[in-house]
Amino acid sequence: DYIMDDTNWKIDYLVVECGSWLNSRKVLLSTQNITEVNWENKTVIVNISTEQVKDSPEYDDSKPLDEQYEKSLSDYYSHA
């Protein structure tokens, strides 16, 4: 899934459900971290390690995305 800014129609984040790999938790990845999209294989390559995803702030899609969460996400990936 993805999160789009409804003022400029820019996709800001990919919503990644980690499945059984991480107990189905969801995380957000900034589209700035995308290095490649392979349409044929239906894969998105990012410059984030598995460990970074595993330890990243969990995303709860039942709550609105707010500035505090976005800051925690930005802080996490800038220091990870």
mmJSON file of the N, C-alpha and C atoms, coordinates in Angstrom:
{"data_MODEL":{"atom_site":{
"group_PDB":["ATOM","ATOM","ATOM","ATOM","ATOM","ATOM","ATOM","ATOM","ATOM","ATOM","ATOM","ATOM","ATOM","ATOM","ATOM","ATOM","ATOM","ATOM","ATOM","ATOM","ATOM","ATOM","ATOM","ATOM","ATOM","ATOM","ATOM","ATOM","ATOM","ATOM","ATOM","ATOM","ATOM","ATOM","ATOM","ATOM","ATOM","ATOM","ATOM","ATOM","ATOM","ATOM","ATOM","ATOM","ATOM","ATOM","ATOM","ATOM","ATOM","ATOM","ATOM","ATOM","ATOM","ATOM","ATOM","ATOM","ATOM","ATOM","ATOM","ATOM","ATOM","ATOM","ATOM","ATOM","ATOM","ATOM","ATOM","ATOM","ATOM","ATOM","ATOM","ATOM","ATOM","ATOM","ATOM","ATOM","ATOM","ATOM","ATOM","ATOM","ATOM","ATOM","ATOM","ATOM","ATOM","ATOM","ATOM","ATOM","ATOM","ATOM","ATOM","ATOM","ATOM","ATOM","ATOM","ATOM","ATOM","ATOM","ATOM","ATOM","ATOM","ATOM","ATOM","ATOM","ATOM","ATOM","ATOM","ATOM","ATOM","ATOM","ATOM","ATOM","ATOM","ATOM","ATOM","ATOM","ATOM","ATOM","ATOM","ATOM","ATOM","ATOM","ATOM","ATOM","ATOM","ATOM","ATOM","ATOM","ATOM","ATOM","ATOM","ATOM","ATOM","ATOM","ATOM","ATOM","ATOM","ATOM","ATOM","ATOM","ATOM","ATOM","ATOM","ATOM","ATOM","ATOM","ATOM","ATOM","ATOM","ATOM","ATOM","ATOM","ATOM","ATOM","ATOM","ATOM","ATOM","ATOM","ATOM","ATOM","ATOM","ATOM","ATOM","ATOM","ATOM","ATOM","ATOM","ATOM","ATOM","ATOM","ATOM","ATOM","ATOM","ATOM","ATOM","ATOM","ATOM","ATOM","ATOM","ATOM","ATOM","ATOM","ATOM","ATOM","ATOM","ATOM","ATOM","ATOM","ATOM","ATOM","ATOM","ATOM","ATOM","ATOM","ATOM","ATOM","ATOM","ATOM","ATOM","ATOM","ATOM","ATOM","ATOM","ATOM","ATOM","ATOM","ATOM","ATOM","ATOM","ATOM","ATOM","ATOM","ATOM","ATOM","ATOM","ATOM","ATOM","ATOM","ATOM","ATOM","ATOM","ATOM","ATOM","ATOM","ATOM","ATOM","ATOM","ATOM","ATOM","ATOM","ATOM","ATOM","ATOM","ATOM","ATOM","ATOM","ATOM","ATOM","ATOM","ATOM"],
"id":[1,2,3,4,5,6,7,8,9,10,11,12,13,14,15,16,17,18,19,20,21,22,23,24,25,26,27,28,29,30,31,32,33,34,35,36,37,38,39,40,41,42,43,44,45,46,47,48,49,50,51,52,53,54,55,56,57,58,59,60,61,62,63,64,65,66,67,68,69,70,71,72,73,74,75,76,77,78,79,80,81,82,83,84,85,86,87,88,89,90,91,92,93,94,95,96,97,98,99,100,101,102,103,104,105,106,107,108,109,110,111,112,113,114,115,116,117,118,119,120,121,122,123,124,125,126,127,128,129,130,131,132,133,134,135,136,137,138,139,140,141,142,143,144,145,146,147,148,149,150,151,152,153,154,155,156,157,158,159,160,161,162,163,164,165,166,167,168,169,170,171,172,173,174,175,176,177,178,179,180,181,182,183,184,185,186,187,188,189,190,191,192,193,194,195,196,197,198,199,200,201,202,203,204,205,206,207,208,209,210,211,212,213,214,215,216,217,218,219,220,221,222,223,224,225,226,227,228,229,230,231,232,233,234,235,236,237,238,239,240],
"type_symbol":["N","C","C","N","C","C","N","C","C","N","C","C","N","C","C","N","C","C","N","C","C","N","C","C","N","C","C","N","C","C","N","C","C","N","C","C","N","C","C","N","C","C","N","C","C","N","C","C","N","C","C","N","C","C","N","C","C","N","C","C","N","C","C","N","C","C","N","C","C","N","C","C","N","C","C","N","C","C","N","C","C","N","C","C","N","C","C","N","C","C","N","C","C","N","C","C","N","C","C","N","C","C","N","C","C","N","C","C","N","C","C","N","C","C","N","C","C","N","C","C","N","C","C","N","C","C","N","C","C","N","C","C","N","C","C","N","C","C","N","C","C","N","C","C","N","C","C","N","C","C","N","C","C","N","C","C","N","C","C","N","C","C","N","C","C","N","C","C","N","C","C","N","C","C","N","C","C","N","C","C","N","C","C","N","C","C","N","C","C","N","C","C","N","C","C","N","C","C","N","C","C","N","C","C","N","C","C","N","C","C","N","C","C","N","C","C","N","C","C","N","C","C","N","C","C","N","C","C","N","C","C","N","C","C","N","C","C","N","C","C"],
"label_atom_id":["N","CA","C","N","CA","C","N","CA","C","N","CA","C","N","CA","C","N","CA","C","N","CA","C","N","CA","C","N","CA","C","N","CA","C","N","CA","C","N","CA","C","N","CA","C","N","CA","C","N","CA","C","N","CA","C","N","CA","C","N","CA","C","N","CA","C","N","CA","C","N","CA","C","N","CA","C","N","CA","C","N","CA","C","N","CA","C","N","CA","C","N","CA","C","N","CA","C","N","CA","C","N","CA","C","N","CA","C","N","CA","C","N","CA","C","N","CA","C","N","CA","C","N","CA","C","N","CA","C","N","CA","C","N","CA","C","N","CA","C","N","CA","C","N","CA","C","N","CA","C","N","CA","C","N","CA","C","N","CA","C","N","CA","C","N","CA","C","N","CA","C","N","CA","C","N","CA","C","N","CA","C","N","CA","C","N","CA","C","N","CA","C","N","CA","C","N","CA","C","N","CA","C","N","CA","C","N","CA","C","N","CA","C","N","CA","C","N","CA","C","N","CA","C","N","CA","C","N","CA","C","N","CA","C","N","CA","C","N","CA","C","N","CA","C","N","CA","C","N","CA","C","N","CA","C","N","CA","C","N","CA","C","N","CA","C","N","CA","C","N","CA","C","N","CA","C","N","CA","C"],
"label_alt_id":[null,null,null,null,null,null,null,null,null,null,null,null,null,null,null,null,null,null,null,null,null,null,null,null,null,null,null,null,null,null,null,null,null,null,null,null,null,null,null,null,null,null,null,null,null,null,null,null,null,null,null,null,null,null,null,null,null,null,null,null,null,null,null,null,null,null,null,null,null,null,null,null,null,null,null,null,null,null,null,null,null,null,null,null,null,null,null,null,null,null,null,null,null,null,null,null,null,null,null,null,null,null,null,null,null,null,null,null,null,null,null,null,null,null,null,null,null,null,null,null,null,null,null,null,null,null,null,null,null,null,null,null,null,null,null,null,null,null,null,null,null,null,null,null,null,null,null,null,null,null,null,null,null,null,null,null,null,null,null,null,null,null,null,null,null,null,null,null,null,null,null,null,null,null,null,null,null,null,null,null,null,null,null,null,null,null,null,null,null,null,null,null,null,null,null,null,null,null,null,null,null,null,null,null,null,null,null,null,null,null,null,null,null,null,null,null,null,null,null,null,null,null,null,null,null,null,null,null,null,null,null,null,null,null,null,null,null,null,null,null],
"label_comp_id":["ASP","ASP","ASP","TYR","TYR","TYR","ILE","ILE","ILE","MET","MET","MET","ASP","ASP","ASP","ASP","ASP","ASP","THR","THR","THR","ASN","ASN","ASN","TRP","TRP","TRP","LYS","LYS","LYS","ILE","ILE","ILE","ASP","ASP","ASP","TYR","TYR","TYR","LEU","LEU","LEU","VAL","VAL","VAL","VAL","VAL","VAL","GLU","GLU","GLU","CYS","CYS","CYS","GLY","GLY","GLY","SER","SER","SER","TRP","TRP","TRP","LEU","LEU","LEU","ASN","ASN","ASN","SER","SER","SER","ARG","ARG","ARG","LYS","LYS","LYS","VAL","VAL","VAL","LEU","LEU","LEU","LEU","LEU","LEU","SER","SER","SER","THR","THR","THR","GLN","GLN","GLN","ASN","ASN","ASN","ILE","ILE","ILE","THR","THR","THR","GLU","GLU","GLU","VAL","VAL","VAL","ASN","ASN","ASN","TRP","TRP","TRP","GLU","GLU","GLU","ASN","ASN","ASN","LYS","LYS","LYS","THR","THR","THR","VAL","VAL","VAL","ILE","ILE","ILE","VAL","VAL","VAL","ASN","ASN","ASN","ILE","ILE","ILE","SER","SER","SER","THR","THR","THR","GLU","GLU","GLU","GLN","GLN","GLN","VAL","VAL","VAL","LYS","LYS","LYS","ASP","ASP","ASP","SER","SER","SER","PRO","PRO","PRO","GLU","GLU","GLU","TYR","TYR","TYR","ASP","ASP","ASP","ASP","ASP","ASP","SER","SER","SER","LYS","LYS","LYS","PRO","PRO","PRO","LEU","LEU","LEU","ASP","ASP","ASP","GLU","GLU","GLU","GLN","GLN","GLN","TYR","TYR","TYR","GLU","GLU","GLU","LYS","LYS","LYS","SER","SER","SER","LEU","LEU","LEU","SER","SER","SER","ASP","ASP","ASP","TYR","TYR","TYR","TYR","TYR","TYR","SER","SER","SER","HIS","HIS","HIS","ALA","ALA","ALA"],
"label_asym_id":["A","A","A","A","A","A","A","A","A","A","A","A","A","A","A","A","A","A","A","A","A","A","A","A","A","A","A","A","A","A","A","A","A","A","A","A","A","A","A","A","A","A","A","A","A","A","A","A","A","A","A","A","A","A","A","A","A","A","A","A","A","A","A","A","A","A","A","A","A","A","A","A","A","A","A","A","A","A","A","A","A","A","A","A","A","A","A","A","A","A","A","A","A","A","A","A","A","A","A","A","A","A","A","A","A","A","A","A","A","A","A","A","A","A","A","A","A","A","A","A","A","A","A","A","A","A","A","A","A","A","A","A","A","A","A","A","A","A","A","A","A","A","A","A","A","A","A","A","A","A","A","A","A","A","A","A","A","A","A","A","A","A","A","A","A","A","A","A","A","A","A","A","A","A","A","A","A","A","A","A","A","A","A","A","A","A","A","A","A","A","A","A","A","A","A","A","A","A","A","A","A","A","A","A","A","A","A","A","A","A","A","A","A","A","A","A","A","A","A","A","A","A","A","A","A","A","A","A","A","A","A","A","A","A","A","A","A","A","A","A"],
"label_entity_id":["1","1","1","1","1","1","1","1","1","1","1","1","1","1","1","1","1","1","1","1","1","1","1","1","1","1","1","1","1","1","1","1","1","1","1","1","1","1","1","1","1","1","1","1","1","1","1","1","1","1","1","1","1","1","1","1","1","1","1","1","1","1","1","1","1","1","1","1","1","1","1","1","1","1","1","1","1","1","1","1","1","1","1","1","1","1","1","1","1","1","1","1","1","1","1","1","1","1","1","1","1","1","1","1","1","1","1","1","1","1","1","1","1","1","1","1","1","1","1","1","1","1","1","1","1","1","1","1","1","1","1","1","1","1","1","1","1","1","1","1","1","1","1","1","1","1","1","1","1","1","1","1","1","1","1","1","1","1","1","1","1","1","1","1","1","1","1","1","1","1","1","1","1","1","1","1","1","1","1","1","1","1","1","1","1","1","1","1","1","1","1","1","1","1","1","1","1","1","1","1","1","1","1","1","1","1","1","1","1","1","1","1","1","1","1","1","1","1","1","1","1","1","1","1","1","1","1","1","1","1","1","1","1","1","1","1","1","1","1","1"],
"label_seq_id":[1,1,1,2,2,2,3,3,3,4,4,4,5,5,5,6,6,6,7,7,7,8,8,8,9,9,9,10,10,10,11,11,11,12,12,12,13,13,13,14,14,14,15,15,15,16,16,16,17,17,17,18,18,18,19,19,19,20,20,20,21,21,21,22,22,22,23,23,23,24,24,24,25,25,25,26,26,26,27,27,27,28,28,28,29,29,29,30,30,30,31,31,31,32,32,32,33,33,33,34,34,34,35,35,35,36,36,36,37,37,37,38,38,38,39,39,39,40,40,40,41,41,41,42,42,42,43,43,43,44,44,44,45,45,45,46,46,46,47,47,47,48,48,48,49,49,49,50,50,50,51,51,51,52,52,52,53,53,53,54,54,54,55,55,55,56,56,56,57,57,57,58,58,58,59,59,59,60,60,60,61,61,61,62,62,62,63,63,63,64,64,64,65,65,65,66,66,66,67,67,67,68,68,68,69,69,69,70,70,70,71,71,71,72,72,72,73,73,73,74,74,74,75,75,75,76,76,76,77,77,77,78,78,78,79,79,79,80,80,80],
"pdbx_PDB_ins_code":[null,null,null,null,null,null,null,null,null,null,null,null,null,null,null,null,null,null,null,null,null,null,null,null,null,null,null,null,null,null,null,null,null,null,null,null,null,null,null,null,null,null,null,null,null,null,null,null,null,null,null,null,null,null,null,null,null,null,null,null,null,null,null,null,null,null,null,null,null,null,null,null,null,null,null,null,null,null,null,null,null,null,null,null,null,null,null,null,null,null,null,null,null,null,null,null,null,null,null,null,null,null,null,null,null,null,null,null,null,null,null,null,null,null,null,null,null,null,null,null,null,null,null,null,null,null,null,null,null,null,null,null,null,null,null,null,null,null,null,null,null,null,null,null,null,null,null,null,null,null,null,null,null,null,null,null,null,null,null,null,null,null,null,null,null,null,null,null,null,null,null,null,null,null,null,null,null,null,null,null,null,null,null,null,null,null,null,null,null,null,null,null,null,null,null,null,null,null,null,null,null,null,null,null,null,null,null,null,null,null,null,null,null,null,null,null,null,null,null,null,null,null,null,null,null,null,null,null,null,null,null,null,null,null,null,null,null,null,null,null],
"Cartn_x":[0.854,0.0,0.903,0.32,1.109,0.321,1.035,0.424,0.777,-0.264,-0.107,-0.486,0.269,-0.067,-1.203,-2.351,-3.51,-3.512,-2.493,-2.407,-1.607,-0.579,0.253,0.276,-0.45,-0.575,0.747,1.648,2.95,2.86,3.359,3.427,4.625,4.353,5.405,5.966,5.099,5.521,4.922,5.678,5.16,4.769,3.614,3.198,3.599,4.465,4.985,4.475,3.724,3.294,4.298,4.941,6.062,5.636,4.354,3.873,4.385,4.494,4.923,6.363,7.093,8.489,8.612,7.704,7.735,6.349,5.671,4.355,3.366,3.439,2.513,2.499,3.552,3.587,3.775,3.315,3.42,4.415,5.168,6.113,5.969,6.411,6.418,7.842,8.01,9.299,9.12,9.984,9.922,10.224,9.522,9.793,11.183,11.794,13.167,14.154,13.752,14.62,14.507,13.644,13.505,14.684,15.348,16.449,16.066,15.056,14.65,13.24,12.495,11.194,11.283,11.039,11.072,9.634,9.044,7.642,7.421,8.367,8.223,8.132,8.994,9.015,8.127,7.499,6.634,7.379,8.587,9.392,9.861,10.058,10.608,11.886,12.982,14.272,14.516,14.888,15.147,16.552,17.056,18.405,18.344,17.489,17.306,17.536,18.275,18.579,17.389,17.428,16.41,16.355,17.509,17.564,16.905,17.127,16.506,14.987,14.482,13.034,12.529,13.232,12.831,12.723,13.634,13.677,12.987,12.389,11.776,10.487,10.06,8.803,7.631,6.809,5.646,4.601,3.933,2.875,1.522,0.647,-0.715,-1.666,-2.201,-3.049,-4.43,-4.724,-5.993,-5.897,-4.672,-4.447,-3.992,-4.394,-3.922,-2.415,-1.795,-0.369,-0.175,0.623,0.805,2.277,2.531,3.894,4.826,4.331,5.166,5.675,4.78,5.201,6.179,5.887,6.786,8.164,8.212,9.505,10.244,9.532,10.195,10.736,9.996,10.44,11.68,11.639,12.775,14.01,13.821,14.931,15.52,14.655,15.126,15.986,15.502,16.25,17.473,17.48,18.681,19.793,19.429,20.435,20.7,19.92,20.07,21.242],
"Cartn_y":[-1.165,0.0,1.232,2.388,3.613,4.73,5.774,6.967,8.132,8.842,9.931,11.25,12.288,13.638,14.118,14.391,14.738,16.185,16.957,18.318,18.363,17.516,17.54,16.194,15.214,13.881,13.128,13.446,12.776,11.591,10.445,9.283,9.482,9.538,9.784,8.51,7.531,6.317,5.078,3.99,2.665,2.04,1.417,0.681,-0.764,-1.286,-2.637,-3.511,-4.544,-5.518,-6.659,-6.883,-7.827,-9.287,-9.557,-10.932,-11.753,-13.036,-13.918,-13.645,-12.964,-12.634,-11.826,-10.862,-10.033,-9.932,-11.042,-11.079,-10.116,-9.983,-9.153,-7.678,-7.205,-5.774,-4.974,-3.723,-2.838,-1.734,-1.364,-0.257,0.626,1.864,2.779,2.946,2.955,3.238,4.438,5.41,6.601,6.224,6.855,6.592,7.08,7.917,8.362,7.211,6.137,4.979,3.963,4.216,3.295,3.496,2.395,2.461,1.868,0.988,0.351,-0.221,-0.153,-0.82,-1.781,-3.05,-4.065,-4.49,-3.921,-4.183,-5.633,-6.217,-7.598,-8.567,-8.374,-9.26,-8.771,-7.587,-6.981,-6.788,-6.231,-5.99,-4.538,-4.074,-2.751,-2.951,-2.401,-2.511,-1.206,-1.323,-0.139,-0.225,0.918,0.955,0.913,0.045,-0.14,-1.61,-1.886,-3.276,-3.96,-5.267,-6.06,-5.692,-5.506,-5.133,-3.78,-2.829,-1.517,-1.623,-2.426,-2.618,-3.291,-4.315,-5.063,-4.153,-3.21,-2.352,-1.007,-0.785,0.511,0.716,1.979,2.253,1.573,0.899,0.217,1.238,0.924,1.783,1.178,1.993,1.565,2.294,1.565,2.212,2.595,2.275,2.707,4.125,4.653,6.008,6.9,8.178,9.074,9.291,9.458,9.746,11.175,11.346,12.685,13.09,14.352,14.887,14.178,13.792,13.116,11.776,10.999,9.715,9.936,10.892,11.167,11.587,12.367,12.781,11.576,10.701,9.51,8.628,8.529,7.742,8.364,9.658,10.371,10.267,10.468,10.363,8.959,7.948,6.563,6.27,6.563,6.217,7.1,8.298,9.143,8.694,7.951,7.471,5.982,5.291,3.825,3.453],
"Cartn_z":[0.0,0.0,0.0,-0.02,-0.004,0.667,1.06,1.637,0.735,0.334,-0.625,0.028,-0.291,0.14,-0.761,-0.159,-0.996,-1.483,-1.127,-1.666,-2.954,-3.056,-4.268,-5.005,-4.504,-5.1,-5.187,-4.286,-4.231,-3.266,-3.695,-2.807,-1.883,-0.576,0.404,1.021,1.253,1.96,1.323,1.416,1.124,2.457,2.515,3.704,3.455,4.317,4.139,5.27,4.901,5.898,5.858,6.991,7.038,7.072,7.125,7.091,8.258,8.061,9.151,9.572,8.722,9.01,10.299,10.529,11.74,12.366,12.498,13.128,12.488,11.201,10.413,10.803,11.425,11.751,10.474,10.525,9.373,9.679,8.67,8.785,7.556,7.697,6.559,6.073,4.771,4.157,3.251,3.406,2.567,1.121,0.207,-1.206,-1.596,-0.777,-1.037,-0.917,-0.257,-0.083,-1.207,-2.181,-3.311,-4.257,-4.578,-5.532,-6.882,-6.876,-8.132,-7.988,-9.068,-9.148,-10.326,-10.046,-11.088,-11.351,-12.395,-12.701,-13.103,-13.811,-14.276,-13.097,-12.099,-10.929,-9.797,-9.983,-8.967,-7.646,-7.743,-6.542,-6.497,-5.278,-5.042,-4.231,-4.725,-4.048,-3.3,-2.024,-1.2,-0.618,-0.18,0.392,1.922,2.436,3.874,4.176,5.223,5.559,6.236,6.24,6.919,8.398,9.014,10.433,10.675,9.779,9.933,9.873,8.968,8.876,10.145,10.585,11.776,12.994,13.147,14.324,14.136,12.994,12.7,13.496,13.625,14.331,13.623,14.387,13.807,13.38,12.288,11.773,12.11,12.677,13.007,12.067,11.096,10.089,10.614,11.862,12.437,12.999,13.034,13.535,12.379,12.416,11.351,11.447,10.314,10.26,10.758,11.803,12.357,12.317,12.621,12.566,13.537,14.699,15.696,15.157,14.534,13.973,12.824,11.953,10.827,11.318,12.395,12.964,13.526,14.237,14.796,13.682,12.595,11.444,10.804,10.602,10.018,10.91,12.2,13.154,13.142,13.132,13.15,11.934,10.738,9.528,9.314,9.881,9.731,10.681,11.741,12.687,12.582,11.796,11.707,10.828],
"occupancy":[1.0,1.0,1.0,1.0,1.0,1.0,1.0,1.0,1.0,1.0,1.0,1.0,1.0,1.0,1.0,1.0,1.0,1.0,1.0,1.0,1.0,1.0,1.0,1.0,1.0,1.0,1.0,1.0,1.0,1.0,1.0,1.0,1.0,1.0,1.0,1.0,1.0,1.0,1.0,1.0,1.0,1.0,1.0,1.0,1.0,1.0,1.0,1.0,1.0,1.0,1.0,1.0,1.0,1.0,1.0,1.0,1.0,1.0,1.0,1.0,1.0,1.0,1.0,1.0,1.0,1.0,1.0,1.0,1.0,1.0,1.0,1.0,1.0,1.0,1.0,1.0,1.0,1.0,1.0,1.0,1.0,1.0,1.0,1.0,1.0,1.0,1.0,1.0,1.0,1.0,1.0,1.0,1.0,1.0,1.0,1.0,1.0,1.0,1.0,1.0,1.0,1.0,1.0,1.0,1.0,1.0,1.0,1.0,1.0,1.0,1.0,1.0,1.0,1.0,1.0,1.0,1.0,1.0,1.0,1.0,1.0,1.0,1.0,1.0,1.0,1.0,1.0,1.0,1.0,1.0,1.0,1.0,1.0,1.0,1.0,1.0,1.0,1.0,1.0,1.0,1.0,1.0,1.0,1.0,1.0,1.0,1.0,1.0,1.0,1.0,1.0,1.0,1.0,1.0,1.0,1.0,1.0,1.0,1.0,1.0,1.0,1.0,1.0,1.0,1.0,1.0,1.0,1.0,1.0,1.0,1.0,1.0,1.0,1.0,1.0,1.0,1.0,1.0,1.0,1.0,1.0,1.0,1.0,1.0,1.0,1.0,1.0,1.0,1.0,1.0,1.0,1.0,1.0,1.0,1.0,1.0,1.0,1.0,1.0,1.0,1.0,1.0,1.0,1.0,1.0,1.0,1.0,1.0,1.0,1.0,1.0,1.0,1.0,1.0,1.0,1.0,1.0,1.0,1.0,1.0,1.0,1.0,1.0,1.0,1.0,1.0,1.0,1.0,1.0,1.0,1.0,1.0,1.0,1.0,1.0,1.0,1.0,1.0,1.0,1.0],
"B_iso_or_equiv":[0.0,0.0,0.0,0.0,0.0,0.0,0.0,0.0,0.0,0.0,0.0,0.0,0.0,0.0,0.0,0.0,0.0,0.0,0.0,0.0,0.0,0.0,0.0,0.0,0.0,0.0,0.0,0.0,0.0,0.0,0.0,0.0,0.0,0.0,0.0,0.0,0.0,0.0,0.0,0.0,0.0,0.0,0.0,0.0,0.0,0.0,0.0,0.0,0.0,0.0,0.0,0.0,0.0,0.0,0.0,0.0,0.0,0.0,0.0,0.0,0.0,0.0,0.0,0.0,0.0,0.0,0.0,0.0,0.0,0.0,0.0,0.0,0.0,0.0,0.0,0.0,0.0,0.0,0.0,0.0,0.0,0.0,0.0,0.0,0.0,0.0,0.0,0.0,0.0,0.0,0.0,0.0,0.0,0.0,0.0,0.0,0.0,0.0,0.0,0.0,0.0,0.0,0.0,0.0,0.0,0.0,0.0,0.0,0.0,0.0,0.0,0.0,0.0,0.0,0.0,0.0,0.0,0.0,0.0,0.0,0.0,0.0,0.0,0.0,0.0,0.0,0.0,0.0,0.0,0.0,0.0,0.0,0.0,0.0,0.0,0.0,0.0,0.0,0.0,0.0,0.0,0.0,0.0,0.0,0.0,0.0,0.0,0.0,0.0,0.0,0.0,0.0,0.0,0.0,0.0,0.0,0.0,0.0,0.0,0.0,0.0,0.0,0.0,0.0,0.0,0.0,0.0,0.0,0.0,0.0,0.0,0.0,0.0,0.0,0.0,0.0,0.0,0.0,0.0,0.0,0.0,0.0,0.0,0.0,0.0,0.0,0.0,0.0,0.0,0.0,0.0,0.0,0.0,0.0,0.0,0.0,0.0,0.0,0.0,0.0,0.0,0.0,0.0,0.0,0.0,0.0,0.0,0.0,0.0,0.0,0.0,0.0,0.0,0.0,0.0,0.0,0.0,0.0,0.0,0.0,0.0,0.0,0.0,0.0,0.0,0.0,0.0,0.0,0.0,0.0,0.0,0.0,0.0,0.0,0.0,0.0,0.0,0.0,0.0,0.0],
"pdbx_formal_charge":[null,null,null,null,null,null,null,null,null,null,null,null,null,null,null,null,null,null,null,null,null,null,null,null,null,null,null,null,null,null,null,null,null,null,null,null,null,null,null,null,null,null,null,null,null,null,null,null,null,null,null,null,null,null,null,null,null,null,null,null,null,null,null,null,null,null,null,null,null,null,null,null,null,null,null,null,null,null,null,null,null,null,null,null,null,null,null,null,null,null,null,null,null,null,null,null,null,null,null,null,null,null,null,null,null,null,null,null,null,null,null,null,null,null,null,null,null,null,null,null,null,null,null,null,null,null,null,null,null,null,null,null,null,null,null,null,null,null,null,null,null,null,null,null,null,null,null,null,null,null,null,null,null,null,null,null,null,null,null,null,null,null,null,null,null,null,null,null,null,null,null,null,null,null,null,null,null,null,null,null,null,null,null,null,null,null,null,null,null,null,null,null,null,null,null,null,null,null,null,null,null,null,null,null,null,null,null,null,null,null,null,null,null,null,null,null,null,null,null,null,null,null,null,null,null,null,null,null,null,null,null,null,null,null,null,null,null,null,null,null],
"auth_seq_id":[1,1,1,2,2,2,3,3,3,4,4,4,5,5,5,6,6,6,7,7,7,8,8,8,9,9,9,10,10,10,11,11,11,12,12,12,13,13,13,14,14,14,15,15,15,16,16,16,17,17,17,18,18,18,19,19,19,20,20,20,21,21,21,22,22,22,23,23,23,24,24,24,25,25,25,26,26,26,27,27,27,28,28,28,29,29,29,30,30,30,31,31,31,32,32,32,33,33,33,34,34,34,35,35,35,36,36,36,37,37,37,38,38,38,39,39,39,40,40,40,41,41,41,42,42,42,43,43,43,44,44,44,45,45,45,46,46,46,47,47,47,48,48,48,49,49,49,50,50,50,51,51,51,52,52,52,53,53,53,54,54,54,55,55,55,56,56,56,57,57,57,58,58,58,59,59,59,60,60,60,61,61,61,62,62,62,63,63,63,64,64,64,65,65,65,66,66,66,67,67,67,68,68,68,69,69,69,70,70,70,71,71,71,72,72,72,73,73,73,74,74,74,75,75,75,76,76,76,77,77,77,78,78,78,79,79,79,80,80,80],
"auth_comp_id":["ASP","ASP","ASP","TYR","TYR","TYR","ILE","ILE","ILE","MET","MET","MET","ASP","ASP","ASP","ASP","ASP","ASP","THR","THR","THR","ASN","ASN","ASN","TRP","TRP","TRP","LYS","LYS","LYS","ILE","ILE","ILE","ASP","ASP","ASP","TYR","TYR","TYR","LEU","LEU","LEU","VAL","VAL","VAL","VAL","VAL","VAL","GLU","GLU","GLU","CYS","CYS","CYS","GLY","GLY","GLY","SER","SER","SER","TRP","TRP","TRP","LEU","LEU","LEU","ASN","ASN","ASN","SER","SER","SER","ARG","ARG","ARG","LYS","LYS","LYS","VAL","VAL","VAL","LEU","LEU","LEU","LEU","LEU","LEU","SER","SER","SER","THR","THR","THR","GLN","GLN","GLN","ASN","ASN","ASN","ILE","ILE","ILE","THR","THR","THR","GLU","GLU","GLU","VAL","VAL","VAL","ASN","ASN","ASN","TRP","TRP","TRP","GLU","GLU","GLU","ASN","ASN","ASN","LYS","LYS","LYS","THR","THR","THR","VAL","VAL","VAL","ILE","ILE","ILE","VAL","VAL","VAL","ASN","ASN","ASN","ILE","ILE","ILE","SER","SER","SER","THR","THR","THR","GLU","GLU","GLU","GLN","GLN","GLN","VAL","VAL","VAL","LYS","LYS","LYS","ASP","ASP","ASP","SER","SER","SER","PRO","PRO","PRO","GLU","GLU","GLU","TYR","TYR","TYR","ASP","ASP","ASP","ASP","ASP","ASP","SER","SER","SER","LYS","LYS","LYS","PRO","PRO","PRO","LEU","LEU","LEU","ASP","ASP","ASP","GLU","GLU","GLU","GLN","GLN","GLN","TYR","TYR","TYR","GLU","GLU","GLU","LYS","LYS","LYS","SER","SER","SER","LEU","LEU","LEU","SER","SER","SER","ASP","ASP","ASP","TYR","TYR","TYR","TYR","TYR","TYR","SER","SER","SER","HIS","HIS","HIS","ALA","ALA","ALA"],
"auth_asym_id":["A","A","A","A","A","A","A","A","A","A","A","A","A","A","A","A","A","A","A","A","A","A","A","A","A","A","A","A","A","A","A","A","A","A","A","A","A","A","A","A","A","A","A","A","A","A","A","A","A","A","A","A","A","A","A","A","A","A","A","A","A","A","A","A","A","A","A","A","A","A","A","A","A","A","A","A","A","A","A","A","A","A","A","A","A","A","A","A","A","A","A","A","A","A","A","A","A","A","A","A","A","A","A","A","A","A","A","A","A","A","A","A","A","A","A","A","A","A","A","A","A","A","A","A","A","A","A","A","A","A","A","A","A","A","A","A","A","A","A","A","A","A","A","A","A","A","A","A","A","A","A","A","A","A","A","A","A","A","A","A","A","A","A","A","A","A","A","A","A","A","A","A","A","A","A","A","A","A","A","A","A","A","A","A","A","A","A","A","A","A","A","A","A","A","A","A","A","A","A","A","A","A","A","A","A","A","A","A","A","A","A","A","A","A","A","A","A","A","A","A","A","A","A","A","A","A","A","A","A","A","A","A","A","A","A","A","A","A","A","A"],
"auth_atom_id":["N","CA","C","N","CA","C","N","CA","C","N","CA","C","N","CA","C","N","CA","C","N","CA","C","N","CA","C","N","CA","C","N","CA","C","N","CA","C","N","CA","C","N","CA","C","N","CA","C","N","CA","C","N","CA","C","N","CA","C","N","CA","C","N","CA","C","N","CA","C","N","CA","C","N","CA","C","N","CA","C","N","CA","C","N","CA","C","N","CA","C","N","CA","C","N","CA","C","N","CA","C","N","CA","C","N","CA","C","N","CA","C","N","CA","C","N","CA","C","N","CA","C","N","CA","C","N","CA","C","N","CA","C","N","CA","C","N","CA","C","N","CA","C","N","CA","C","N","CA","C","N","CA","C","N","CA","C","N","CA","C","N","CA","C","N","CA","C","N","CA","C","N","CA","C","N","CA","C","N","CA","C","N","CA","C","N","CA","C","N","CA","C","N","CA","C","N","CA","C","N","CA","C","N","CA","C","N","CA","C","N","CA","C","N","CA","C","N","CA","C","N","CA","C","N","CA","C","N","CA","C","N","CA","C","N","CA","C","N","CA","C","N","CA","C","N","CA","C","N","CA","C","N","CA","C","N","CA","C","N","CA","C","N","CA","C","N","CA","C","N","CA","C","N","CA","C","N","CA","C"],
"pdbx_PDB_model_num":[1,1,1,1,1,1,1,1,1,1,1,1,1,1,1,1,1,1,1,1,1,1,1,1,1,1,1,1,1,1,1,1,1,1,1,1,1,1,1,1,1,1,1,1,1,1,1,1,1,1,1,1,1,1,1,1,1,1,1,1,1,1,1,1,1,1,1,1,1,1,1,1,1,1,1,1,1,1,1,1,1,1,1,1,1,1,1,1,1,1,1,1,1,1,1,1,1,1,1,1,1,1,1,1,1,1,1,1,1,1,1,1,1,1,1,1,1,1,1,1,1,1,1,1,1,1,1,1,1,1,1,1,1,1,1,1,1,1,1,1,1,1,1,1,1,1,1,1,1,1,1,1,1,1,1,1,1,1,1,1,1,1,1,1,1,1,1,1,1,1,1,1,1,1,1,1,1,1,1,1,1,1,1,1,1,1,1,1,1,1,1,1,1,1,1,1,1,1,1,1,1,1,1,1,1,1,1,1,1,1,1,1,1,1,1,1,1,1,1,1,1,1,1,1,1,1,1,1,1,1,1,1,1,1,1,1,1,1,1,1]
}}}
